[in-house]
Amino acid sequence: MARLYLSGVLDAASRSVFQEAVSRLQNDSVHAIVLDMRGLSSCDDDSIAAILAAYRHLEEAGRSLIVLNADHNTGRQLESPRSSRLIDKDRAFRGLELPLKGAADMWEPIPDGDGGGRG
C-alpha cells in the first residue's frame, strides 16, 4: 500500500504529475493507493475525471484507490454508484501513516522499520 499526499491545486498544469505517480505505483505492483487530499486547495473537473479513471483502472486490475480528507465539494463530485468504495467514509485509514520518500519522479513506500510508518 502507498499513500500519495496532494497539495495545492490539481488542474491541467499538475494533473500529469498525479497521473504519472499513480502509473508508477501501478507498475510497482502496489495493491492499494491511498490518496490523501488534505492539502489540496482546489481540483478542477478534468482532474476529478482523472481520479475516477484511475479508480476504475485500478479496480479492473483488482487493486484499490481510496480517497481521504477530500473537501465536501470534491468528495461529492467523486461519489457515484460506480465509485462507491473510493471515498473512505468510515475513516478506516485516518490514522494510517505510510510516508513516501523520493523526488516527484521516484516514489517508493518506506518499510515500517525505516521511517516511522505504521501499518
C-alpha positions in Angstrom: 0.0 0.0 0.0 1.2 3.5 -0.7 -0.1 6.9 0.3 0.0 9.9 -2.0 -0.4 13.4 -0.5 -1.9 16.0 -2.7 -1.4 19.7 -2.0 -2.1 22.9 -3.8 -4.1 22.8 -7.0 -4.9 19.8 -9.1 -5.6 21.1 -12.6 -4.3 21.0 -16.2 -0.8 22.1 -15.1 -0.4 19.5 -12.4 -2.7 16.6 -13.5 0.1 14.8 -15.4 2.2 14.6 -12.2 -0.7 12.9 -10.4 -1.3 10.5 -13.3 2.4 9.6 -13.6 2.7 8.9 -9.8 -0.4 6.6 -9.9 1.0 4.9 -13.0 4.4 4.3 -11.4 2.8 2.8 -8.3 0.7 0.5 -10.5 3.8 -0.6 -12.4 5.4 -1.3 -9.0 2.5 -3.7 -8.2 1.2 -1.6 -5.3 -2.1 -3.2 -4.4 -3.7 -0.1 -2.9 -3.2 3.6 -3.2 -4.4 5.9 -0.5 -4.9 9.4 -2.0 -4.7 12.0 0.9 -6.3 15.3 -0.3 -6.0 17.2 3.0 -3.6 19.7 1.4 -5.5 20.2 -1.8 -6.9 23.7 -2.2 -8.8 23.0 -5.4 -9.4 20.3 -8.0 -10.9 21.0 -11.4 -13.5 18.9 -13.2 -10.9 17.2 -15.5 -8.8 16.2 -12.5 -11.9 14.7 -10.9 -12.3 12.7 -14.1 -8.7 11.6 -13.9 -9.1 10.4 -10.3 -12.2 8.5 -11.3 -10.4 7.0 -14.3 -7.5 5.9 -12.0 -10.0 4.4 -9.6 -11.7 2.4 -12.4 -8.4 1.2 -13.9 -7.2 0.0 -10.5 -10.5 -1.7 -9.7 -10.3 -3.5 -13.1 -6.9 -4.8 -12.1 -8.1 -6.0 -8.7 -6.5 -3.1 -6.9 -7.8 -0.1 -4.9 -7.7 3.6 -4.8 -9.0 5.2 -1.6 -9.5 8.9 -1.1 -9.0 10.5 2.3 -9.7 14.0 3.5 -11.5 15.3 0.4 -13.3 18.6 1.0 -17.1 18.5 0.8 -17.4 19.6 -2.9 -14.6 17.3 -4.2 -16.0 14.4 -2.2 -19.5 15.0 -3.6 -18.1 15.1 -7.2 -16.2 11.8 -6.6 -19.2 9.9 -5.2 -21.2 7.8 -7.6 -22.7 4.3 -7.6 -19.7 3.2 -9.8 -17.2 4.6 -7.3 -18.8 3.6 -4.0 -15.6 2.3 -2.5 -13.5 5.3 -3.5 -14.2 7.6 -0.5 -13.1 6.3 2.9 -16.4 7.2 4.6 -15.7 5.0 7.6 -12.4 6.8 8.2 -10.7 3.4 8.3 -7.5 4.8 7.0 -7.5 8.1 9.0 -4.6 7.1 11.3 -2.6 5.3 8.7 0.8 6.8 8.0 2.8 5.5 5.1 5.3 8.2 4.2 6.8 8.1 0.8 10.4 9.0 0.1 11.9 10.2 -3.1 11.6 13.0 -5.5 8.5 13.7 -7.6 9.9 11.4 -10.3 10.5 8.4 -7.9 8.0 7.2 -5.3 8.6 4.2 -3.0 6.9 3.1 0.2 9.2 3.3 3.3 9.2 0.0 5.1 7.8 0.1 8.7 11.2 0.0 10.4 12.7 2.7 8.2 10.8 5.9 8.8 8.2 5.5 11.4 5.4 4.2 9.2 2.6 2.3 10.8 0.5 -0.3 9.3 
